[in-house]
Amino acid sequence: MIKKSIILDKMIKKIAKNQIFVLIILAVLAIFFPIFVDNNYYLGIAIMFFIYSILTLSLNLVTGYVGFTLLGQAAFFGLGAYVAAILGTRFQVDFIIGCIAASLFAAIFGAMLALPTLRIRGRYFAIVTLGFSEIMRMIELNWMEMTRGPQGISRIPGILIFGKEFDSYRFKYYVGLVLLIFALYIINSILNSKHGRAVRAIKDDDLAAGAIGVNVYKYTVIIFSISAGIAGMAGAYYAHYMSFIDPNAFNFEQSILILSMAIFGGLGSLPGSILGALALTILPEALRFLSDYRQIIYGLILVLIVIFKPSGVMGKINFERIRSIANMEKEDLNVESNS
């Protein structure tokens, strides 16, 4: 039994090392990408990938790790975008300050939504978040003095830092990369702390978690608020990248797209969130030449993933499979020692 657990430990460590190695390779490629690909079209796709990666990570924090299905992440995305756009156009606020303000506003609204609704579970909670998202969109459509309604907010400055505007695609690309790494760091730090263990316990069995002293309500409100804040940060970045926003950019379809990315990559998987965002950002562009058939093929791929890989492309590691391999390794070791 001791040998078996040692082998299992070694295999899990090997998987972790491989994942770290892959992440390092991807980080190096991401850093040098704009140097070798000096094309605004491809840089624009990469920027949208960063935005959707941050949004998918934020959603996965609640849906994948706590177990609440969100159908309104676009609301916090839009809230962050409008806060940053208003501050940028009316007060010429620096990007960093606007980004912090957008995150704080979204986090506060996330907590305000969570406080009365987190006692609801399953489809009812999903419906509440969908309703909240539609309410936010109606406010964006009708509050003409602040949001300019369906006309949207235009002439949003590029990324202002100490009063100087940086509007090149390359600069915006690197800002997006930094924000993605920051979001990954925050979420990973939470999940690997004692608070992360409490969060996982809530998903597995909230009643049992409460019985052993975990404050289920407090933790879920905090996680929901952090998730909303990260989505708000993505919204601020989106507003300064696009230079124009309107309510249609933050509709129900946007929430479904973010959820689809999380499901595609694997709920409860941070690398899966990034892979899902990458696949569903690139796929529509790759299928653009198919014109009318593009959406059909796109939908078919999603359906096939759900049918044949319901846990996502990079869902949770199958430890039962690892244990079976560990048993085989143990038998091989026994054969070698006997011979």
N, C-alpha and C positions, 0 to 999 in steps of 0.2 A: 504493500500500500504506500510505503514511504517513497519507493522508487517511482511508483506510478504518479504520485503528486509532484515529484521532482521533475519528471518528464513533462507533465502538463504545464508546470510553471515555466519550464524552458521554452515550450512551444508558444505559450501566451506572450512571453517576453520577446520571442523571435518575431511574432506577428506585430507587436508594438514597435519594435525596432524597424521593421519593414515599412510600417506606416509613417514613422518619423522620417525615414530615408526618402520616401516618396514625397512627403510634404516639403522637405528641403529642396529636392529637385524641382518641384513645382514653383516654389518661392524664387529660386534662381531664374527659372524660365520667365516668371512674371516680371521680375526686375529688369531683365534684358529685352523683353518683348517690344517695347516702344522704340528701342534703339535699332532693332533689325527690321521692324515693321512700321515704317513711317507713312502710314496710310490712315487718314481720319475715319474712314468707313470701318476698318477693322478695330481701330482704337475705340470707336463709338460702341461697337458690339462688346468689347472687353469692359468698358465702363458700365454698360447695362448689366453685364454679368456680375460685376462687383455689387451693384445695387441689389440685384435679385439674390445674390448670395447672402448679403446682410439681412435682407427681409426673410429669407428662408431659414437662416440660423435663428432669427428672433422668434419666428413662428414655432420652430422645432423645440425651442426651449420650453414652451407651454404645451404644445400638442404631443411632442415626442417624449418629453421627460416628465411632465406632470400629468398628462393624459386628458387635457381639455381640448376639444376640437374647436379651433378658431375659424370663423368664416368672416371675420371683419378686420384682418390685419391691414387691409388697404386704408382703413379709417385713420390709423396712427401714422401710416406712411404719408397720407394726404395732410394730416394735421401738421406734421413736421415740415412738409414742403411749403405749406401756406405761411407758417410762422417765419421760416427762413426767408421766403419771398417778400413778405410784408416788411420785415426788418431790413432786408437788403435794398428794396426799392424806395422805401420811405425814409429810412434813417442811415443808409449806406453802412450798415453794421458789418464788421469783419466776419469772415466765414466761420472762424472758430467760435466766436461768441454766438453767432446765429445758429450754429450747429448745436451748441450746448443748450441754448434757449429752446430750440425745436425738440431736443431730447427730453428736457425737463417738462415742457408742456405735454408732450405725448405720454410721458411716464405718469404725470399727475392725472391725466384723463384715463389712463389705463387703470390706475388705482381706484379712481372714482367709479369706473365700470365694474371693477372686480369686487369691490366691497359689498354691494347688494346682490351680486349674481353668482358668486363662486359656490354658493350652497346648492346651486342647480347643477345637474349633471347631464351628460349625454347630449342627445339631439336638442333638448330644450336650451342648454347653454349655447350651443352652436347657433340656434335661431336668435337668441338674445344678441349675440355678437354681430350677426347679420343685420339685425334691426338697428343696432347702434351705428354700424357702418353706413346704412342708408340715411339715418338722421344726420350724420356728419356731412354726407354728400348734399343733402337738402339745404343745410346751413351754408355750405360752400356755393350752392347755386343761387341762393336768395339773399345772402348778406352782401348786397351790392357795394356798400360803402367800404367794406374791408376786402372782400374777395373778388369784386367786379363780376360776380355771377358767372353766367355761361361764357362771357367774353374771356375770362381768365386773367391772370396777371402776366404781363409781358415785360420785356426789357429788364429781366432780372439780371443783375451783374454777374460776371464770372466769379471766380473765387477771389475775394478780397482778403488780403493779408496786410495789416498795418496800412490800410488805405490804398494799397497798390493792387490793381486788378490783374489776375493771371487767367487768361482765357484760352490758352492753347490746349489741344486735346491731350498732348503728352503730359502736361502738368496736372490736368484733371484726372488722368489715368493714375498717376502716382498718388494723388490724394485719395482716390478710391481704393487703391491697394492698401494704403495705410489704415483707412477706416475699416476695411475688411479684416485686416490683421488685428486691429484693436477690438473689434466685435468678437472675433474668435478667442482672443485672450481673455476678455471679460467672461464670456460664457464658459470657456474651459476652466477658468479659475473657480467659478461658482460650482461647477459640476464635480470638480476634484477636491472640493473642500468638505468639511463636515456638513455644511448646509446642502451640498449636492447629494450627499447620502440620504439626508432627510427628504429631499425632493423626490428621489427615486423610491423611497419607502412609501411616500404618499401615492405615487402612481401604482405601485404593486398592491397596496391595500391601505386606503386612508384611515379606516377604522382601527386597524392594527397599529398603524403609525401613531395615531392619536393615543392609543392605549399605552404605548411605550414612552410617551412624553413629548412627541413631536407636535408643535403647534401648527396643525394642518392649515387653518385659515390664514394665519400670519404668513406662512411660507408661500402659499399660493398667491396671495395678494402681492407680495414682494416680487415673486417671479413674473407675474403678469405685468407688473409695473416696469420691470427691467426690460421685458420683451417689447413693450410698447415704446419705451425710451429708445431702444436700438432701432426699431422701425422708424421712429421720428428722425433719428440721425440719418438714416438712408433717404428719407424724404427731403431733408435739407440739402443733401448732396445732389439729389435728383433735380431739385429746383435750380440750383446754381449751374448744373451741367446743361439742362435743357434751355434755360433762359426764358421759359414760358411754361405755365401750368394752368390747367382748367379742371373742373370737377370730373370730367370723363376719364381722366387718368387714374382716378382712385375709386372706380366703381366695383361692383360685385365680381365682375370677370377678373379683375386684378387680384382680389382675395383668393379666388379659385385657382388662379395661375400659381400664386405663391404656395398654396396648399398642395397643388399638384407637384411642384418641384420638391417639396419635402417628402411626399409619398414616393415619388420616383426614386429619389436618392436613398430613402430609408428613414422612417421616423425613429428618433432616438439615436441618430448618427450624425455627428458634426461633419465628417468628410462627405457623408451622403448628401447633406444639405448643399454643399458646394458642388458636388457632382450633378445633383438634380438641377441646380441653377444653371450650370454650364450646359448641360444637355438641352434643356428647354429654352435656353437663350439662343443657342447656335442652331438648333433643329429647324425653327421656322425660317431662318435665313438660308439654311442649306436647301430647304425645300421650296424656296421662293420661285425657282424656275418652273415648278409644276403647276403654278397658277391655281386653277380651281380645285385641283386634287390635293393641294397642300394641307388644308385643314383635315381632310379625311384621313390622310396618311398619318398626320400628327396625332389625331385622336386614336387611330388604330394602334399606334405604338404605345400610347398611354394605357389603353385597355389591355394589351398583351403583357405589359409590365405588371399591372394589377393582378392579372390571372396567374401568370407563371412565376412572378416574384413578388408576392403580396407584402413582404417585409421591406421591399425596395432593393435597388441594385446593391447598396451597401448597408443593408439592414444589420441588426445585431449579430455578432459572431455566434455561430452555432457551436456552443461548448460541448454539446453531446457528440457532435462530429469530431471535435478535438479530442474528447475522451476516448472515442473509439480508435483514433489514430494513435493516441498515447498507449492504449492497450497493445496495439500491434507493435509499437516500438519496444514495449516492455517484453513481449514475446520474443522479438528478435534478439534483445539483449540476453534473455535467458538461454536461447539457442546458442549464441556465441559463447556464453560462459560455460555451457555444458560441453561444447566441442573443444 
